Structure formats: structure tokens, C-alpha cells
Amino acid sequence: MKLANTPWPAVDPGHTLLVPVGSCEQHGPHLPLDTDTRIANAVAHGTGIPVAPAIPYGSSGEHEAFPGTVSIGTEALRTVLVEYGRSASRWASRLVFVNGHGGNASALVAAVRLLRAEGRELAWFACTSSANVDAHAGRTETALLRHIAPEQVVMSRAEPGNRTPIAELLPQLRAGRLRELSPNGILGDPAGATAAEGAELLAQLVDGLRAAVTRWELDEHGRLR
């Protein structure tokens, strides 16, 4: 079920509802601004579980030096998620925020913690896997987009970015210095990314989400295991 296309009498209040959460931020010179939203949408829709329209803006302050990026910040996103959860929980039995952007994590943790403390059955899921090989607009996301939306990928513009391990870059990223670290906006290298690789990655993420919803085991941050 796609919630946006469904008349209200056809909505089963006993269902779990998936809510993709993305961003509008630069993804190098070769990928669209809504890459994270597209990935979260594709993962959610692949499960066969009812899916709501995506929340397309997130906390992307580290990307704001690049034209096109629109960030609403952690506090605003937290508020949106809390109010969304309070409203949708009036009829959905369970709610899962399916997150496509790592910068949204703090808002998700805080929102889900509050909503669960209020007695609502919510969790969040991260669209990451052990197969992810780089941090931003590199091979992983390029492969996924080549499968999900090949018409939106301009491989002639793809080029290597900063390939320093993400853990070493986090302090500078949190200070909003991404453009200094990578003038083209890429963390990783999109070279070699294929649609076939993207299809395999997406299948892993879909299977992971479906299994996590079935288990319904949460870690201390409210994230589905």
C-alpha cells in the first residue's frame, strides 16, 4: 500500500507503516540532490509493507556550502518526526522511520526516544549495510542510484573525492567543513559502480528492513537491529 494513493477507508489501522526520511543535499557532480530520499523510498517500497510519502528534508548542515542543499537542522527535524509520530500513531499500530541520511540520526534517536516514552510503538531503521564501502556519493550510493534511477546518474561527471576513512573526518564534518575536505562533495570514489551492484545492495537493504520489522528488536537508541 502506498499511503498517498489510498482512500482512507482502505487504510488498515492494524498495519505497520514505513516512513522514508531523506534529505535535499549535494551528492557530488553526478548524483541528484534527493539521492538519500530516493534510496530510503526504494528500500521501504521493496518490503511490501505500507509506505507513507517520504519526509524529503533532513539535517544536512555539513553540505550547506554547496548550492542546492536545503537543511532544516536537527531540532526542526526532531520536531517534525515527533509530531508525525504522534499523529500517525493514532491509527498505525507501529511506525518505522526508514532513514537514508546519516546526518538525521541524532534527530531520529531523540524523537523515537520521546515517542516511545509516551507509549507509542515506534522505531527507526538505517539504510546501511556491511556492504557499504564509502561515505557519501561514492561507489555505494552511485551503484544504488544506477539501479534505482539510472536516468538521474551522470557518470561522465563522476570523479574520485576524499577517500580518507569517515571516522577520521567526523570532527571536521560536524564543523561544517565538508567543502574544504572535498571540493567536489564526494567522500569515496564512484568508479566501478554498476546497476547490478546497486540491485544487489538494494536487495540486501530490503531484506534487512523486512527482517528487522518482523523481529522488532530495538537497540538502546530505538533503532531496529
C-alpha positions, 0 to 999 in steps of 0.5 A, spaced: 500 500 500 502 506 498 499 511 503 498 517 498 494 513 493 489 510 498 482 512 500 482 512 507 477 507 508 482 502 505 487 504 510 488 498 515 489 501 522 492 494 524 498 495 519 505 497 520 507 503 516 514 505 513 516 512 513 522 514 508 526 520 511 531 523 506 534 529 505 535 535 499 543 535 499 549 535 494 551 528 492 557 530 488 557 532 480 553 526 478 548 524 483 541 528 484 540 532 490 534 527 493 539 521 492 538 519 500 530 520 499 530 516 493 534 510 496 530 510 503 523 510 498 526 504 494 528 500 500 521 501 504 517 500 497 521 493 496 518 490 503 511 490 501 509 493 507 505 500 507 509 506 505 507 513 507 510 519 502 517 520 504 519 526 509 524 529 503 528 534 508 533 532 513 539 535 517 544 536 512 548 542 515 555 539 513 553 540 505 550 547 506 556 550 502 554 547 496 548 550 492 542 546 492 542 543 499 536 545 503 537 543 511 532 544 516 537 542 522 536 537 527 531 540 532 526 542 526 527 535 524 526 532 531 520 536 531 517 534 525 518 526 526 515 527 533 509 530 531 508 525 525 509 520 530 504 522 534 499 523 529 500 517 525 500 513 531 493 514 532 491 509 527 498 505 525 499 500 530 507 501 529 511 506 525 518 505 522 522 511 520 526 508 514 532 513 514 537 514 508 541 520 511 546 519 516 546 526 518 538 525 521 540 520 526 541 524 532 534 527 530 531 520 529 534 517 536 531 523 540 524 523 537 523 515 537 526 516 544 520 521 546 515 517 542 516 511 545 516 514 552 509 516 551 507 509 549 507 509 542 510 503 538 515 506 534 522 505 531 527 507 526 531 503 521 538 505 517 539 504 510 546 501 511 549 495 510 556 491 511 556 492 504 557 499 504 564 501 502 564 509 502 561 515 505 557 519 501 556 519 493 561 514 492 561 507 489 555 505 494 550 510 493 552 511 485 551 503 484 544 504 488 542 510 484 544 506 477 539 501 479 534 505 482 534 511 477 539 510 472 536 516 468 538 521 474 546 518 474 551 522 470 557 518 470 561 522 465 561 527 471 563 522 476 570 523 479 574 520 485 573 525 492 576 524 499 577 517 500 580 518 507 576 513 512 569 517 515 571 516 522 577 520 521 573 526 518 567 526 523 570 532 527 571 536 521 564 534 518 560 536 524 564 543 523 561 544 517 567 543 513 565 538 508 567 543 502 574 544 504 575 536 505 572 535 498 571 540 493 567 536 489 562 533 495 564 526 494 567 522 500 569 515 496 570 514 489 564 512 484 568 508 479 566 501 478 559 502 480 554 498 476 546 497 476 547 490 478 551 492 484 546 497 486 540 491 485 544 487 489 545 492 495 538 494 494 536 487 495 540 486 501 537 493 504 530 490 503 531 484 506 534 487 512 528 492 513 523 486 512 527 482 517 528 487 522 520 489 522 518 482 523 523 481 529 522 488 532 528 488 536 530 495 538 537 497 540 538 502 546 537 508 541 530 505 538 533 503 532 531 496 529 537 491 529 
